[in-house]
Amino acid sequence: ATGVGQHQMFGEHYLTRTLPRTWITSGGAGTMGYGLPAALGAKMAKPDNEVYDIDGDGSFMMTNQELATAKEYNIKVTPLIMNNGTLGMVRQWLEIFQKKRYSGVIYDVSPDFVKLADAFHLPGMAVTRPSEFEEALRLAKSSDETFIIDCKVEQEENILPMLPPGKGLKHIIGGKTIFAQSWEDVKNA
């Protein structure tokens, strides 16, 4: 399952799925906070399956109180939080289309998600280097309850391709070479 934002797009681009109905996302509705509740519902429907919530820190903060549900009803999922200290997709749009005129998208204060897990009597691990991820995933898989993995990622990492507002597919940014490669190319088209 996934929340809504850059993490959703990274999952779309880089995860290989071979079975139907194994990618649960809000799609075009843009419902931030969807990931954790959807993951809990998926686990209830398929209790023998491993269920992961690929989430952003902003999206996760919308519904993290559902960790209480996970603990109370012993529902085991693994939230993978891509923590960049921003509302990543909104920040990306403001970077590209508004010359980095950021407003309300960069957090000066964010929770420690491992401590938040602990507050709900659940385990977790922070990952600050790619070399730590495999160990965190191993610990999560071996846990018998929800285990949070808080992945620190680059604040200004962008996910491409993306479609500019009001433009057609021929103006996609960062797509194949037959498409526009930058916002400047789109504006000048």
Secondary structure, 3 states (H helix, E strand, C coil): CECCCHHHHHHHHHCCCCCCCCCCCCHHHCCCCCHHHHHHHHHHHCCCCCCEEEEEHHHHHHHHHHHHHHHHCCCCCEEEEEECCECHHHHHHHHHHCCCCCCCCECCCCCCHHHHHHHCCCCEEEECCHHHHHHHHHHHHHCCCCCEEEEECCCCCCCCCECCCCCCHHHCECCCCCCCCCHHHHHCC
